[in-house]
Amino acid sequence: MKRIIGLVIALTFCGAMSACLPQAESSAVKTTQKMVQKDSSNCIVCHGNKEFLEDNRKQFLAFEKANAEDKVAEEGTEEGSPTAQQLAVGLFVDLQAMGSHSDIDCESCHKTLQEGTSTPDWHAAIVTDPTADGGQVCASCHGQEMIDNFKASLHFTTNGVAKGLCERLKQTPDAQPLFEDVFYEPEMYMGCNTCHATCGQCHVSNPNIVGGGLIKSHSFGKPTAEISCNPCHYENSEYHLEVDVHATKHSMSCLDCHTDLVEFHGRPIADLKEGKLHYKGPDNHEIGLIESDMKSGIVQVTCVQCHQDKTQNHPVEGVDHFAKMECSACHTMPYANCFGCHNGEKPEYIGAWGNGDPETLNVKLGLSVPADPTSKLTTLNHVGMTEGAFGEGAPVVDTKNPETKAMWKPFAAHFITTAPLVSDAAKASGKTCDNCHSGNLDIFLKIEDLDLGGNDPVSDINLVVPIERLPKH
């Protein structure tokens, strides 16, 4: 069988690759054009030639600069803009690095696009990410079960994020167009769906959200936290790397704890329940077997897997903290909460929380299961959604309606430390216990912290710590 390649290239880099260069087309491109059009297995003629790729990308950047409305500065000097060399690395293919995948015909994965699809006349019209449909092309070797599971997973559908957005827009008239604007906004880090993942974007290329490009010359390998996890999970990963003891003291990454494949590939279809396909928007009523959200048991890792010895008589003998609190409730560093960040007409009530500056770090503890007064206490995060956050009065936030989604949410804080000093009393005494047992109860979400039915939804009461569970000393 011919040894050729596939080109799993994230779309933004593909846009760069497919940019037509009519004013700077080299003879190498003209020659290769005929080869590619005649026989697609000759893709390696270009993509296996680093010198050619770099020269080609230099021409592309020069052409782009000359035609840019704002006349971009010198190559690579604009913040975040890649150099020709970086672009070339993201397009270079090494057959040996591909291993057994190099025995698969190029066109077996990178199918020819339908006739009439807009493509440059100097490059073959091919599917750039063959796994964009959930990886059906991978099924012949890796099995249909894995693909079916992934197609229903949160990583592929982003159904959990979509569910939250649909719930936020529940009282907003004509919410479907707004959902589509917010969820499918193509600008990186703006649209929720820009963090939608495919097999290729984890195992072959950088995620689209950071510009794509092949990771290691089109090798197929195990994802790494730095390349594959952090770009989308940046809100946890960036601060985690700075302060979490697992990272700072033990040099652990996401994948040292998150080891169960179901967290990435999804749970077996047989274990799923039918649910609404929220990623299609609030007007859609279609249901199917799909992972609903993070609460459905998708996260398998627990602290106890490594810290079994801390489940009894910890931190003091005779007091069962483990039965009453999540580990992170005691062991978290302060983190950011949002208050009035989205400039709505009614900024959320901040009670005893000072001025609501999002750079002010703090900790708030509440019920891990809303409306279950016996559930463990855990860290809460305030999401900061206000009326007018999306402009022109949307979303509508009826704080008096019990069905309005709560602003406080249980939060898996990834900022673990062994002996946190959060409250002023704890900082003064140097004793972790004084975070909760100093007579100052600010760390707990209490009913007096809320303006229920005013600036805070009445549903926030479901996260409040019952009075009888507050420390008495």
C-alpha positions as a Markdown table, in Angstrom:
| # | Residue | x | y | z |
|---|---|---|---|---|
| 1 | Met | 0.0 | 0.0 | 0.0 |
| 2 | Lys | 1.2 | 3.5 | -0.8 |
| 3 | Arg | 2.7 | 5.4 | 2.2 |
| 4 | Ile | 1.1 | 8.7 | 2.1 |
| 5 | Ile | -0.4 | 11.1 | 4.6 |
| 6 | Gly | -3.5 | 12.8 | 6.0 |
| 7 | Leu | -3.7 | 16.4 | 6.9 |
| 8 | Val | -5.7 | 16.9 | 10.1 |
| 9 | Ile | -5.2 | 20.7 | 10.3 |
| 10 | Ala | -7.4 | 22.9 | 12.4 |
| 11 | Leu | -9.5 | 25.3 | 10.5 |
| 12 | Thr | -7.7 | 28.5 | 11.2 |
| 13 | Phe | -4.5 | 27.1 | 9.9 |
| 14 | Cys | -6.3 | 25.6 | 7.0 |
| 15 | Gly | -7.6 | 29.1 | 6.2 |
| 16 | Ala | -4.0 | 30.2 | 6.1 |
| 17 | Met | -3.0 | 27.2 | 3.9 |
| 18 | Ser | -5.8 | 27.8 | 1.5 |
| 19 | Ala | -5.2 | 31.5 | 1.1 |
| 20 | Cys | -4.7 | 32.1 | -2.6 |
| 21 | Leu | -1.5 | 34.0 | -3.5 |
| 22 | Pro | -2.1 | 35.3 | -7.1 |
| 23 | Gln | 0.6 | 37.9 | -6.8 |
| 24 | Ala | 3.3 | 35.8 | -5.3 |
| 25 | Glu | 2.8 | 32.3 | -6.6 |
| 26 | Ser | 6.1 | 30.4 | -6.8 |
| 27 | Ser | 7.2 | 27.9 | -9.5 |
| 28 | Ala | 7.2 | 25.2 | -6.8 |
| 29 | Val | 3.5 | 25.9 | -6.2 |
| 30 | Lys | 2.7 | 25.8 | -9.9 |
| 31 | Thr | 4.5 | 22.5 | -10.3 |
| 32 | Thr | 3.0 | 21.0 | -7.2 |
| 33 | Gln | -0.5 | 22.1 | -8.3 |
| 34 | Lys | -0.4 | 19.8 | -11.2 |
| 35 | Met | 0.8 | 16.9 | -9.0 |
| 36 | Val | -1.9 | 17.4 | -6.4 |
| 37 | Gln | -4.6 | 17.7 | -9.0 |
| 38 | Lys | -3.4 | 14.6 | -10.8 |
| 39 | Asp | -2.7 | 12.4 | -7.7 |
| 40 | Ser | -3.6 | 13.5 | -4.2 |
| 41 | Ser | -1.1 | 11.0 | -2.8 |
| 42 | Asn | 1.6 | 13.4 | -3.7 |
| 43 | Cys | 0.6 | 15.8 | -0.8 |
| 44 | Ile | 3.9 | 14.9 | 0.8 |
| 45 | Val | 5.7 | 16.8 | -1.9 |
| 46 | Cys | 4.7 | 20.0 | -0.2 |
| 47 | His | 3.9 | 18.9 | 3.3 |
| 48 | Gly | 7.1 | 17.0 | 3.7 |
| 49 | Asn | 9.3 | 19.9 | 2.7 |
| 50 | Lys | 9.9 | 22.4 | 5.5 |
| 51 | Glu | 11.8 | 24.8 | 3.3 |
| 52 | Phe | 9.0 | 25.0 | 0.8 |
| 53 | Leu | 6.3 | 25.4 | 3.5 |
| 54 | Glu | 8.2 | 28.2 | 5.2 |
| 55 | Asp | 8.7 | 30.0 | 1.9 |
| 56 | Asn | 5.1 | 29.5 | 1.0 |
| 57 | Arg | 3.9 | 30.9 | 4.4 |
| 58 | Lys | 6.2 | 33.9 | 4.0 |
| 59 | Gln | 4.5 | 34.7 | 0.7 |
| 60 | Phe | 1.2 | 34.3 | 2.3 |
| 61 | Leu | 2.0 | 36.6 | 5.2 |
| 62 | Ala | 3.4 | 39.2 | 2.7 |
| 63 | Phe | 0.2 | 39.0 | 0.6 |
| 64 | Glu | -2.0 | 39.2 | 3.7 |
| 65 | Lys | -0.1 | 42.2 | 5.0 |
| 66 | Ala | -0.3 | 44.0 | 1.6 |
| 67 | Asn | -4.1 | 43.5 | 1.5 |
| 68 | Ala | -4.9 | 44.1 | 5.2 |
| 69 | Glu | -7.1 | 47.1 | 5.9 |
| 70 | Asp | -5.0 | 48.1 | 8.9 |
| 71 | Lys | -1.6 | 47.3 | 7.3 |
| 72 | Val | -0.4 | 44.9 | 9.9 |
| 73 | Ala | 3.1 | 45.4 | 11.2 |
| 74 | Glu | 6.2 | 43.3 | 10.4 |
| 75 | Glu | 5.7 | 39.5 | 10.4 |
| 76 | Gly | 5.3 | 38.1 | 13.9 |
| 77 | Thr | 5.5 | 41.5 | 15.6 |
| 78 | Glu | 1.7 | 41.9 | 16.1 |
| 79 | Glu | 0.8 | 40.3 | 19.5 |
| 80 | Gly | -0.2 | 36.7 | 19.0 |
| 81 | Ser | 0.5 | 36.6 | 15.3 |
| 82 | Pro | 2.4 | 33.5 | 14.1 |
| 83 | Thr | 5.6 | 33.7 | 12.1 |
| 84 | Ala | 6.1 | 31.9 | 8.8 |
| 85 | Gln | 8.3 | 29.3 | 10.6 |
| 86 | Gln | 5.6 | 28.6 | 13.1 |
| 87 | Leu | 2.9 | 28.3 | 10.4 |
| 88 | Ala | 5.2 | 25.9 | 8.5 |
| 89 | Val | 5.8 | 23.7 | 11.6 |
| 90 | Gly | 2.0 | 23.4 | 11.9 |
| 91 | Leu | 1.8 | 22.1 | 8.3 |
| 92 | Phe | 4.8 | 19.8 | 8.2 |
| 93 | Val | 4.3 | 16.1 | 8.0 |
| 94 | Asp | 6.8 | 13.3 | 8.9 |
| 95 | Leu | 5.7 | 9.9 | 7.6 |
| 96 | Gln | 7.8 | 8.1 | 10.3 |
| 97 | Ala | 6.1 | 10.1 | 13.0 |
| 98 | Met | 2.7 | 8.9 | 11.7 |
| 99 | Gly | 3.5 | 5.3 | 12.4 |
| 100 | Ser | 1.0 | 2.8 | 11.0 |
| 101 | His | -1.3 | 5.7 | 10.0 |
| 102 | Ser | 1.1 | 6.5 | 7.1 |
| 103 | Asp | -0.1 | 3.3 | 5.4 |
| 104 | Ile | -3.6 | 4.8 | 5.0 |
| 105 | Asp | -4.4 | 6.6 | 1.7 |
| 106 | Cys | -4.7 | 10.3 | 2.1 |
| 107 | Glu | -8.1 | 10.4 | 0.4 |
| 108 | Ser | -9.3 | 7.7 | 2.8 |
| 109 | Cys | -9.6 | 10.3 | 5.5 |
| 110 | His | -9.4 | 13.6 | 3.6 |
| 111 | Lys | -12.3 | 13.2 | 1.3 |
| 112 | Thr | -12.8 | 15.4 | -1.7 |
| 113 | Leu | -15.2 | 18.2 | -0.9 |
| 114 | Gln | -18.5 | 18.4 | -2.8 |
| 115 | Glu | -18.4 | 20.1 | -6.1 |
| 116 | Gly | -19.1 | 23.8 | -5.9 |
| 117 | Thr | -17.3 | 24.2 | -2.5 |
| 118 | Ser | -15.2 | 27.4 | -2.4 |
| 119 | Thr | -11.5 | 26.4 | -2.4 |
| 120 | Pro | -8.3 | 27.9 | -3.8 |
| 121 | Asp | -7.5 | 26.8 | -7.3 |
| 122 | Trp | -4.0 | 25.9 | -6.3 |
| 123 | His | -4.9 | 23.3 | -3.7 |
| 124 | Ala | -7.0 | 20.1 | -3.8 |
| 125 | Ala | -10.5 | 20.5 | -2.4 |
| 126 | Ile | -10.3 | 18.2 | 0.6 |
| 127 | Val | -11.9 | 17.9 | 4.0 |
| 128 | Thr | -9.3 | 19.4 | 6.4 |
| 129 | Asp | -10.5 | 17.8 | 9.6 |
| 130 | Pro | -11.9 | 14.4 | 8.8 |
| 131 | Thr | -13.1 | 14.0 | 12.4 |
| 132 | Ala | -15.3 | 17.1 | 12.5 |
| 133 | Asp | -18.3 | 14.8 | 12.4 |
| 134 | Gly | -17.3 | 13.0 | 15.6 |
| 135 | Gly | -14.7 | 10.8 | 14.1 |
| 136 | Gln | -16.7 | 8.4 | 11.9 |
| 137 | Val | -13.6 | 7.9 | 9.7 |
| 138 | Cys | -11.8 | 6.4 | 12.8 |
| 139 | Ala | -14.5 | 3.8 | 13.4 |
| 140 | Ser | -13.1 | 1.2 | 10.9 |
| 141 | Cys | -10.0 | 0.7 | 13.1 |
| 142 | His | -11.1 | 2.0 | 16.5 |
| 143 | Gly | -14.6 | 0.6 | 16.6 |
| 144 | Gln | -18.0 | 2.1 | 16.2 |
| 145 | Glu | -18.7 | 2.0 | 19.9 |
| 146 | Met | -16.0 | 4.5 | 20.7 |
| 147 | Ile | -17.2 | 6.9 | 18.0 |
| 148 | Asp | -20.9 | 6.6 | 19.1 |
| 149 | Asn | -19.8 | 7.4 | 22.7 |
| 150 | Phe | -17.8 | 10.4 | 21.7 |
| 151 | Lys | -20.5 | 11.8 | 19.5 |
| 152 | Ala | -22.7 | 12.0 | 22.6 |
| 153 | Ser | -20.0 | 13.3 | 24.9 |
| 154 | Leu | -19.7 | 16.8 | 26.3 |
| 155 | His | -16.3 | 17.4 | 24.6 |
| 156 | Phe | -17.9 | 16.9 | 21.2 |
| 157 | Thr | -21.4 | 18.4 | 21.7 |
| 158 | Thr | -20.6 | 21.0 | 24.4 |
| 159 | Asn | -24.2 | 20.2 | 25.4 |
| 160 | Gly | -23.6 | 21.1 | 29.1 |
| 161 | Val | -22.6 | 24.7 | 28.3 |
| 162 | Ala | -25.5 | 24.9 | 25.8 |
| 163 | Lys | -27.9 | 23.7 | 28.5 |
| 164 | Gly | -26.7 | 26.4 | 30.9 |
| 165 | Leu | -27.2 | 29.1 | 28.2 |
| 166 | Cys | -30.7 | 27.8 | 27.3 |
| 167 | Glu | -31.6 | 28.0 | 31.0 |
| 168 | Arg | -30.3 | 31.5 | 31.2 |
| 169 | Leu | -32.4 | 32.6 | 28.2 |
| 170 | Lys | -35.5 | 30.8 | 29.4 |
| 171 | Gln | -37.4 | 34.1 | 30.0 |
| 172 | Thr | -36.0 | 35.9 | 27.1 |
| 173 | Pro | -38.3 | 36.5 | 24.1 |
| 174 | Asp | -37.1 | 35.2 | 20.7 |
| 175 | Ala | -34.1 | 33.6 | 22.4 |
| 176 | Gln | -33.1 | 31.3 | 19.5 |
| 177 | Pro | -31.2 | 33.9 | 17.4 |
| 178 | Leu | -29.5 | 35.2 | 20.5 |
| 179 | Phe | -28.5 | 31.7 | 21.5 |
| 180 | Glu | -27.0 | 31.2 | 18.0 |
| 181 | Asp | -25.1 | 34.5 | 18.2 |
| 182 | Val | -23.6 | 33.7 | 21.6 |
| 183 | Phe | -23.1 | 29.9 | 21.3 |
| 184 | Tyr | -21.8 | 29.8 | 17.7 |
| 185 | Glu | -19.9 | 33.1 | 17.6 |
| 186 | Pro | -16.9 | 32.1 | 15.5 |
| 187 | Glu | -14.4 | 34.5 | 17.1 |
| 188 | Met | -12.0 | 32.6 | 19.4 |
| 189 | Tyr | -12.9 | 32.6 | 23.1 |
| 190 | Met | -16.2 | 34.4 | 22.3 |
| 191 | Gly | -18.5 | 31.7 | 21.1 |
| 192 | Cys | -19.1 | 28.8 | 23.5 |
| 193 | Asn | -18.8 | 26.3 | 20.7 |
| 194 | Thr | -15.2 | 27.4 | 19.8 |
| 195 | Cys | -14.1 | 24.9 | 22.5 |
| 196 | His | -16.0 | 22.0 | 20.8 |
| 197 | Ala | -13.4 | 19.2 | 20.4 |
| 198 | Thr | -12.8 | 16.5 | 17.7 |
| 199 | Cys | -10.6 | 13.5 | 17.7 |
| 200 | Gly | -8.1 | 15.3 | 15.5 |
| 201 | Gln | -7.9 | 18.4 | 17.7 |
| 202 | Cys | -6.9 | 16.3 | 20.7 |
| 203 | His | -4.7 | 13.6 | 19.1 |
| 204 | Val | -3.2 | 15.3 | 16.0 |
| 205 | Ser | -3.4 | 19.1 | 16.0 |
| 206 | Asn | -3.6 | 22.0 | 18.3 |
| 207 | Pro | -7.2 | 23.0 | 19.1 |
| 208 | Asn | -8.8 | 25.4 | 16.7 |
| 209 | Ile | -9.2 | 27.9 | 19.5 |
| 210 | Val | -5.5 | 28.5 | 19.6 |
| 211 | Gly | -5.0 | 28.5 | 15.8 |
| 212 | Gly | -4.7 | 24.9 | 15.0 |
| 213 | Gly | -1.6 | 23.4 | 13.3 |
| 214 | Leu | -0.2 | 19.9 | 13.6 |
| 215 | Ile | 1.4 | 19.1 | 17.0 |
| 216 | Lys | 4.2 | 16.7 | 16.1 |
| 217 | Ser | 4.4 | 16.4 | 12.3 |
| 218 | His | 1.0 | 14.7 | 12.1 |
| 219 | Ser | 1.8 | 12.0 | 14.7 |
| 220 | Phe | -1.1 | 10.4 | 16.5 |
| 221 | Gly | -0.6 | 10.4 | 20.2 |
| 222 | Lys | -1.9 | 10.9 | 23.7 |
| 223 | Pro | -3.0 | 14.5 | 24.4 |
| 224 | Thr | -1.0 | 16.6 | 26.8 |
| 225 | Ala | -2.5 | 19.0 | 29.3 |
| 226 | Glu | -0.5 | 22.0 | 28.0 |
| 227 | Ile | -1.5 | 21.6 | 24.4 |
| 228 | Ser | -4.9 | 20.0 | 24.5 |
| 229 | Cys | -6.6 | 20.8 | 27.9 |
| 230 | Asn | -5.4 | 24.2 | 28.9 |
| 231 | Pro | -6.6 | 26.3 | 25.9 |
| 232 | Cys | -10.2 | 25.5 | 26.6 |
| 233 | His | -10.1 | 25.0 | 30.3 |
| 234 | Tyr | -7.9 | 28.0 | 30.8 |
| 235 | Glu | -10.0 | 29.5 | 33.7 |
| 236 | Asn | -9.0 | 26.6 | 35.8 |
| 237 | Ser | -5.6 | 25.7 | 34.3 |
| 238 | Glu | -3.9 | 29.1 | 34.4 |
| 239 | Tyr | -4.5 | 29.8 | 38.1 |
| 240 | His | -4.1 | 26.1 | 38.9 |
| 241 | Leu | -0.6 | 26.1 | 37.5 |
| 242 | Glu | 0.3 | 29.2 | 39.6 |
| 243 | Val | -1.0 | 28.1 | 43.0 |
| 244 | Asp | -2.3 | 24.5 | 43.2 |
| 245 | Val | 0.0 | 22.4 | 45.3 |
| 246 | His | -0.4 | 19.5 | 42.8 |
| 247 | Ala | 1.2 | 21.6 | 40.1 |
| 248 | Thr | 3.6 | 23.8 | 42.1 |
| 249 | Lys | 5.1 | 21.2 | 44.4 |
| 250 | His | 4.5 | 17.9 | 42.6 |
| 251 | Ser | 4.6 | 19.0 | 38.9 |
| 252 | Met | 1.3 | 17.3 | 38.2 |
| 253 | Ser | -0.8 | 18.1 | 35.2 |
| 254 | Cys | -4.5 | 17.6 | 34.4 |
| 255 | Leu | -3.9 | 14.1 | 33.1 |
| 256 | Asp | -2.3 | 12.9 | 36.3 |
| 257 | Cys | -5.7 | 13.0 | 38.0 |
| 258 | His | -8.1 | 12.8 | 35.0 |
| 259 | Thr | -7.1 | 9.4 | 33.8 |
| 260 | Asp | -10.4 | 7.7 | 33.0 |
| 261 | Leu | -11.1 | 7.7 | 29.3 |
| 262 | Val | -14.8 | 8.3 | 29.8 |
| 263 | Glu | -14.0 | 11.9 | 30.9 |
| 264 | Phe | -12.7 | 12.5 | 27.4 |
| 265 | His | -14.4 | 10.0 | 25.0 |
| 266 | Gly | -17.7 | 10.0 | 26.9 |
| 267 | Arg | -19.6 | 7.3 | 28.8 |
| 268 | Pro | -21.0 | 4.2 | 27.0 |
| 269 | Ile | -24.2 | 5.0 | 25.1 |
| 270 | Ala | -25.9 | 2.3 | 27.1 |
| 271 | Asp | -25.4 | 4.2 | 30.3 |
| 272 | Leu | -26.9 | 7.5 | 28.9 |
| 273 | Lys | -30.5 | 8.7 | 29.2 |
| 274 | Glu | -32.5 | 10.4 | 26.6 |
| 275 | Gly | -32.2 | 14.2 | 27.0 |
| 276 | Lys | -32.7 | 17.4 | 25.1 |
| 277 | Leu | -30.1 | 18.3 | 22.5 |
| 278 | His | -29.5 | 21.7 | 24.0 |
| 279 | Tyr | -26.7 | 22.6 | 21.6 |
| 280 | Lys | -29.4 | 23.1 | 19.0 |
| 281 | Gly | -30.9 | 26.0 | 21.0 |
| 282 | Pro | -33.9 | 26.8 | 23.2 |
| 283 | Asp | -36.5 | 26.4 | 20.4 |
| 284 | Asn | -35.3 | 22.9 | 19.6 |
| 285 | His | -37.3 | 20.0 | 21.3 |
| 286 | Glu | -35.4 | 17.1 | 19.8 |
| 287 | Ile | -34.1 | 14.5 | 22.2 |
| 288 | Gly | -31.6 | 11.8 | 22.0 |
| 289 | Leu | -29.0 | 9.7 | 24.0 |
| 290 | Ile | -26.6 | 12.4 | 25.1 |
| 291 | Glu | -24.5 | 13.5 | 28.0 |
| 292 | Ser | -26.5 | 16.2 | 29.7 |
| 293 | Asp | -24.0 | 18.0 | 31.8 |
| 294 | Met | -21.1 | 17.6 | 34.2 |
| 295 | Lys | -23.5 | 16.6 | 37.0 |
| 296 | Ser | -24.4 | 13.4 | 35.3 |
| 297 | Gly | -21.4 | 11.4 | 36.6 |
| 298 | Ile | -19.0 | 12.0 | 33.8 |
| 299 | Val | -16.1 | 13.1 | 36.1 |
| 300 | Gln | -14.6 | 10.0 | 37.7 |
| 301 | Val | -11.7 | 11.4 | 39.6 |
| 302 | Thr | -12.0 | 12.0 | 43.4 |
| 303 | Cys | -9.5 | 13.2 | 46.0 |
| 304 | Val | -10.0 | 9.9 | 47.9 |
| 305 | Gln | -8.3 | 7.9 | 45.2 |
| 306 | Cys | -5.0 | 9.2 | 46.4 |
| 307 | His | -5.9 | 10.5 | 49.9 |
| 308 | Gln | -7.7 | 7.6 | 51.4 |
| 309 | Asp | -5.9 | 8.2 | 54.7 |
| 310 | Lys | -7.6 | 11.6 | 55.1 |
| 311 | Thr | -11.2 | 10.4 | 55.1 |
| 312 | Gln | -11.3 | 9.8 | 58.9 |
| 313 | Asn | -10.2 | 11.9 | 61.9 |
| 314 | His | -8.9 | 14.6 | 59.6 |
| 315 | Pro | -8.0 | 17.3 | 60.4 |
| 316 | Val | -8.8 | 16.5 | 64.1 |
| 317 | Glu | -9.7 | 13.3 | 65.7 |
| 318 | Gly | -13.4 | 12.8 | 66.5 |
| 319 | Val | -14.8 | 15.3 | 64.0 |
| 320 | Asp | -16.1 | 13.9 | 60.7 |
| 321 | His | -15.4 | 16.8 | 58.4 |
| 322 | Phe | -15.2 | 14.4 | 55.4 |
| 323 | Ala | -18.9 | 13.5 | 55.8 |
| 324 | Lys | -19.9 | 17.2 | 55.8 |
| 325 | Met | -17.6 | 18.9 | 53.4 |
| 326 | Glu | -15.9 | 18.4 | 50.0 |
| 327 | Cys | -12.1 | 18.3 | 50.3 |
| 328 | Ser | -11.8 | 21.5 | 48.3 |
| 329 | Ala | -14.1 | 23.4 | 50.8 |
| 330 | Cys | -11.2 | 23.4 | 53.2 |
| 331 | His | -8.2 | 23.1 | 50.9 |
| 332 | Thr | -8.9 | 25.8 | 48.3 |
| 333 | Met | -7.1 | 29.0 | 47.7 |
| 334 | Pro | -9.2 | 32.1 | 47.2 |
| 335 | Tyr | -10.5 | 32.5 | 43.6 |
| 336 | Ala | -12.3 | 35.1 | 41.5 |
| 337 | Asn | -16.1 | 35.6 | 41.6 |
| 338 | Cys | -18.0 | 37.8 | 39.2 |
| 339 | Phe | -20.3 | 40.6 | 40.4 |
| 340 | Gly | -21.6 | 43.2 | 38.0 |
| 341 | Cys | -18.9 | 42.3 | 35.5 |
| 342 | His | -21.3 | 42.3 | 32.5 |
| 343 | Asn | -22.6 | 45.8 | 33.0 |
| 344 | Gly | -26.3 | 45.0 | 33.1 |
| 345 | Glu | -28.8 | 47.5 | 34.4 |
| 346 | Lys | -29.1 | 45.6 | 37.7 |
| 347 | Pro | -25.7 | 44.5 | 38.9 |
| 348 | Glu | -25.9 | 41.5 | 41.2 |
| 349 | Tyr | -26.1 | 42.2 | 44.9 |
| 350 | Ile | -22.8 | 41.7 | 46.6 |
| 351 | Gly | -23.9 | 42.0 | 50.3 |
| 352 | Ala | -20.8 | 41.7 | 52.5 |
| 353 | Trp | -18.6 | 41.1 | 49.5 |
| 354 | Gly | -17.1 | 44.6 | 49.2 |
| 355 | Asn | -17.0 | 46.3 | 45.9 |
| 356 | Gly | -17.5 | 43.3 | 43.6 |
| 357 | Asp | -14.1 | 43.8 | 41.9 |
| 358 | Pro | -13.5 | 40.6 | 39.8 |
| 359 | Glu | -9.8 | 40.8 | 40.8 |
| 360 | Thr | -10.7 | 40.5 | 44.4 |
| 361 | Leu | -10.2 | 36.9 | 45.3 |
| 362 | Asn | -12.3 | 35.1 | 47.9 |
| 363 | Val | -14.0 | 31.8 | 48.9 |
| 364 | Lys | -17.7 | 31.1 | 49.4 |
| 365 | Leu | -19.0 | 27.8 | 50.6 |
| 366 | Gly | -22.5 | 26.5 | 50.1 |
| 367 | Leu | -24.5 | 23.3 | 49.4 |
| 368 | Ser | -23.0 | 21.0 | 46.8 |
| 369 | Val | -26.5 | 19.8 | 45.8 |
| 370 | Pro | -29.0 | 22.7 | 45.5 |
| 371 | Ala | -32.0 | 22.4 | 47.9 |
| 372 | Asp | -30.5 | 19.4 | 49.7 |
| 373 | Pro | -29.7 | 20.7 | 53.2 |
| 374 | Thr | -27.7 | 17.5 | 54.1 |
| 375 | Ser | -25.4 | 17.6 | 51.1 |
| 376 | Lys | -21.7 | 18.3 | 51.5 |
| 377 | Leu | -20.5 | 21.9 | 51.6 |
| 378 | Thr | -18.4 | 22.9 | 48.7 |
| 379 | Thr | -16.9 | 25.9 | 47.0 |
| 380 | Leu | -19.4 | 28.1 | 45.1 |
| 381 | Asn | -18.8 | 30.4 | 42.1 |
| 382 | His | -20.8 | 33.4 | 41.2 |
| 383 | Val | -21.3 | 33.5 | 37.5 |
| 384 | Gly | -22.1 | 37.2 | 37.1 |
| 385 | Met | -25.0 | 37.1 | 34.6 |
| 386 | Thr | -27.1 | 40.2 | 34.6 |
| 387 | Glu | -30.0 | 41.6 | 32.6 |
| 388 | Gly | -28.5 | 43.3 | 29.6 |
| 389 | Ala | -25.4 | 41.3 | 29.6 |
| 390 | Phe | -25.9 | 40.5 | 25.9 |
| 391 | Gly | -27.1 | 44.0 | 25.1 |
| 392 | Glu | -30.5 | 45.5 | 24.5 |
| 393 | Gly | -32.1 | 44.0 | 27.6 |
| 394 | Ala | -31.1 | 40.4 | 27.0 |
| 395 | Pro | -31.2 | 38.1 | 28.7 |
| 396 | Val | -34.3 | 38.8 | 30.7 |
| 397 | Val | -33.7 | 38.0 | 34.3 |
| 398 | Asp | -36.8 | 37.7 | 36.5 |
| 399 | Thr | -35.3 | 37.4 | 39.9 |
| 400 | Lys | -38.7 | 36.8 | 41.5 |
| 401 | Asn | -39.4 | 33.7 | 39.4 |
| 402 | Pro | -38.3 | 30.5 | 41.2 |
| 403 | Glu | -37.4 | 28.9 | 37.8 |
| 404 | Thr | -34.8 | 31.6 | 37.1 |
| 405 | Lys | -31.4 | 29.9 | 37.1 |
| 406 | Ala | -29.4 | 30.6 | 40.3 |
| 407 | Met | -26.3 | 32.8 | 40.0 |
| 408 | Trp | -24.4 | 30.8 | 42.6 |
| 409 | Lys | -23.1 | 27.4 | 41.4 |
| 410 | Pro | -21.2 | 24.6 | 43.0 |
| 411 | Phe | -17.7 | 24.9 | 41.7 |
| 412 | Ala | -14.8 | 22.4 | 41.3 |
| 413 | Ala | -12.0 | 24.7 | 42.5 |
| 414 | His | -8.7 | 23.5 | 41.1 |
| 415 | Phe | -6.6 | 25.7 | 43.4 |
| 416 | Ile | -5.7 | 23.2 | 46.1 |
| 417 | Thr | -3.3 | 24.0 | 49.0 |
| 418 | Thr | -2.5 | 22.0 | 52.1 |
| 419 | Ala | -3.1 | 24.7 | 54.7 |
| 420 | Pro | -5.0 | 27.7 | 53.2 |
| 421 | Leu | -5.3 | 30.9 | 55.2 |
| 422 | Val | -8.4 | 32.6 | 53.7 |
| 423 | Ser | -10.0 | 34.7 | 56.4 |
| 424 | Asp | -8.4 | 37.7 | 58.2 |
| 425 | Ala | -8.6 | 35.7 | 61.4 |
| 426 | Ala | -6.8 | 32.7 | 59.9 |
| 427 | Lys | -4.1 | 35.0 | 58.4 |
| 428 | Ala | -3.6 | 36.6 | 61.8 |
| 429 | Ser | -3.4 | 33.3 | 63.7 |
| 430 | Gly | -1.8 | 31.2 | 61.1 |
| 431 | Lys | -4.3 | 28.5 | 61.8 |
| 432 | Thr | -6.4 | 27.0 | 59.0 |
| 433 | Cys | -9.3 | 26.2 | 61.3 |
| 434 | Asp | -9.9 | 29.9 | 61.9 |
| 435 | Asn | -11.2 | 30.2 | 58.3 |
| 436 | Cys | -14.5 | 28.8 | 59.6 |
| 437 | His | -14.1 | 28.6 | 63.4 |
| 438 | Ser | -13.2 | 32.2 | 64.3 |
| 439 | Gly | -16.7 | 33.5 | 64.9 |
| 440 | Asn | -16.6 | 35.2 | 61.5 |
| 441 | Leu | -19.0 | 33.4 | 59.1 |
| 442 | Asp | -18.3 | 35.4 | 56.0 |
| 443 | Ile | -16.9 | 32.3 | 54.2 |
| 444 | Phe | -20.4 | 30.7 | 54.2 |
| 445 | Leu | -23.2 | 31.7 | 51.9 |
| 446 | Lys | -26.0 | 33.0 | 54.2 |
| 447 | Ile | -29.4 | 34.3 | 53.5 |
| 448 | Glu | -28.4 | 37.8 | 54.6 |
| 449 | Asp | -25.7 | 37.8 | 51.8 |
| 450 | Leu | -28.5 | 37.8 | 49.2 |
| 451 | Asp | -31.1 | 40.3 | 48.0 |
| 452 | Leu | -33.6 | 37.6 | 47.0 |
| 453 | Gly | -36.2 | 38.7 | 44.4 |
| 454 | Gly | -34.3 | 42.0 | 44.0 |
| 455 | Asn | -30.9 | 41.8 | 42.5 |
| 456 | Asp | -30.5 | 38.1 | 43.3 |
| 457 | Pro | -32.8 | 35.3 | 41.9 |
| 458 | Val | -34.9 | 33.6 | 44.6 |
| 459 | Ser | -33.4 | 30.3 | 43.5 |
| 460 | Asp | -30.1 | 31.3 | 45.1 |
| 461 | Ile | -31.6 | 30.3 | 48.4 |
| 462 | Asn | -31.1 | 26.7 | 47.4 |
| 463 | Leu | -27.3 | 27.1 | 47.8 |
| 464 | Val | -27.5 | 28.8 | 51.3 |
| 465 | Val | -25.9 | 26.9 | 54.2 |
| 466 | Pro | -28.6 | 26.1 | 56.7 |
| 467 | Ile | -28.2 | 28.0 | 60.0 |
| 468 | Glu | -28.0 | 24.7 | 62.0 |
| 469 | Arg | -24.9 | 23.7 | 60.0 |
| 470 | Leu | -22.9 | 26.9 | 60.6 |
| 471 | Pro | -20.1 | 26.5 | 63.1 |
| 472 | Lys | -21.1 | 27.4 | 66.6 |
| 473 | His | -17.5 | 28.3 | 67.7 |
